[in-house]
Structure formats: C-alpha cells, structure tokens
C-alpha cells in the first residue's frame, strides 16, 4: 500500500513538472512540430519525446498484444459456459454503446448552447485551410478513411475479421486479436484435457506478463513527465486565451460532466460500488492515461490496478478491459460530436435536430472504430463529417462542411486527447466493475 502511494506521488510530480517544463520550453514563434534542429530548445524537446514516446510508451506497447491475447483467453476459459459468456458479452456491448451515446448527447447539448464556433474569424478559417493543405497525414486520412455511417460500420467489421491474424498482431491491431482470442478460448473449453492444459499454460504466460507490467509501472513518473513536457512545449498553455479556447472549454466541460457525474452514477446505481473510492483506487491509471494519451498503452496499468488494487476479478477484467480499450471510447465520441458541430458553426452552417441525431449516432460508430492511440479521433472524424455532408447535400442551397475545418483543431487535439483518454479509460474501468457484479 505504501509503495502505491509513493508511485502515485511520483506520477503526480512528473505530470506537474512536465507542464511547467513544457510551458517554459514553448516558443510561439517556433513550430516545434516541424523539427527544426537549429532551434535552441529542439534538442531538449527531442530528448523529451524520446524519453516519453520511444522508451516509456514503447515498453508499454510491447506488452499490449501479448497481454490482450492471454487476458482474453483466460477470461473466456474461466467463464466456461457459453450462455454465461453470451450474457457477459451482450451486457458489455450494451454498456459500451449506451455510455457512448450518452456522452455524445452531452457534447451536443453543450456545443449548441455555448456555440464556440461563432467566435472563429475568417483569418482562422484561412489558417485552417493552410494547415490542412500542408499536413500530409490529414490529407491521407481524408482520402483513405471510411466514408459516412455505412463506411464506419464496414470499417469496424473489416477490423474484426483480418486476413492474417499474425500480420494483424504484428501491426498492433487489437480488435482482430481480441476476436481471435475469444474464438480460441471458446474452442479450448470444448476439447477437454488438451484444452485445459493449454489454458493453464496461457494463464502462466498471463501471470508473467503482469509481473513485467508491475515493473514497468515504476517508469511511469519519468514517462509521463517526458510526454507532458513534450506536448505542452508544442502547444503552450496560452491557447486557452484564444478563440479556440472556448471550443476546448466546451469539450472539457462535457468530459467532466460525463466522467464525474454520468459514469459515477452508473457505477453507484448498477455496480453497487462507491464510484469515488473506486476512482481513488485507480488514481495511477488516470494519471497514466493523461500522460500517455492512449487507452491501449494504459491497458497494462489498468489491468494491474483494477485487479490487484480495486479487487475486480481477473475473469471480468480480462474480458472487459481489452475490449473496452479498443472499442469503448466515451471521451472520443463526445469529442467528435462537439468538433463536427463546432466546424458547422465556424462556417456558418446551421444543423437541424435530425442532423444532430445523425451526428450522435455516427460519432458513436466512429469512436468504436478509433484506435486506442494518440489523435486517432481525428482520423475517424472524417466519417462524421462525410455523414453530415451527405445530409446537407439534400438541403437546397446548404453548403457542406469543408474537410479543411479539421485544421482548426489540429493544434490543440493532442492536449484534448489526453483528457478524453482519461474518460475513455475510466469508462472501461466502470464497465469492468459493472460486469464483475453481473457475473457474480
């Protein structure tokens, strides 16, 4: 217990120190993302990126696929009965979809009332166009990304069923690995003694991986310091004073309502658990999610804390958490809904109630298809914009939302992504507690 408190304090110190150092390194006259090595702070920023992204995140990502594979197989084989597994699976999916829809509704209510897009000037729109035109990865996302609601559904199905499971694992794709692991776990329960021996072997591998996780967790203070300093150095805290700051406050307010009111209510009413005590037990997870900006990278820490500190069974955590880190994205769904309406406001386009409902549904599917990696929401946002534009095309004289609007939020996306990752991971943890109660 004392070691947990020491680690918590160290992570908190790392986060705060990262913000301070990053703000001191920030230079508004220099775009650190361009990587000009002649700049005075460039070497320091590159070192911070190496420390956070390469070393710390690299070690966590190294464990993700083995952890997902073994934890899901152990979870499925420990359930045993197909009927119980089906009950747990349905309850998990219902929880995921319901919470994401609630999150999008909260975001839509806030963005339509606060109307942050009305404050965007013509100069900012021109700058967004320039950012869009010069950003190769945004252009590639728009061209290759799924189109509309149907495209979003197809995108999800394509991810679930891979052509080559080994290739999918090598590329770090979690959803096909989860699907294969569920099927493999089910088969193990049907073949008798050989299946039992394989399940015991997998359980031993899972225990070994969790021991590795326990050691790597002690690098979290250094890792989150590097990641936080690198992020703030590129963006700066002064962005909150700009017109885009109102948009950021809108997103953060929605995340706060969902994370501090909606999810705790679900935890209290349905899981019969004190939500704030549970949140306190997961303090290391939340700070790691904030620093890493990735629900997948946080998964090893989440598994460790949920089972070892919060007392959730390994069976429930092993099934719910890997799936949640891949498809349960409450914060991302809220963020995408707010962003698309913000784009419409910035370009003087009024959306009807029916179109807002479409935004809620499409943002939910887009969030499900988003990878658990930094800024994945920007890529799947194309799905929502395309769906809205398809509806606007049916209205005479109604302009479409330009894809260049994404350029308005590129600069602040990483900072907002950190907070929505916290909500994503918190939603996964609440789901694990809920399913643990349902499973008995």
Secondary structure, 3 states (H helix, E strand, C coil): CHHHHHHHHHHHHHHHHHHHHHHHHCCCCCCHHHCCCCCCCHHHHHHHHHHHHHHHHHHHHHHHHHHHHHHHHHHHHHHCCHHHHHHHHHHHHHHHHHHHHHHHHHHHHHHHHHCHHHHCCHHHHHHHHHHHHHCHHHHHHHHHCCCHHHHHHHHHHHHHCCCCHHHHHHCCCHHHHHHHHHHHHHHHCCCCHHHHHHHHHHHHHHHHHHHHHHHHHHHHHHHHHHHHHHHHHHHCHHHHHCCHHHHHHHHHHHHHHHHHHHHHHHHHHCCCCCHHHHHHHCHHHHHHHHHHCCHHHHHHHHHHHHHHCCCCCHHHHHHHHHHHHHHCCHHHHHHHHHHHHHHHHHCCCCCCHHHHHHHHHHHHHHHHHCCCCCCHHHHHHHHHHHHHHHHHCCCCCCCCCCHHHHHHCHHHHHHHHHHHHHHHHHHHHHHHHHHHHHHC
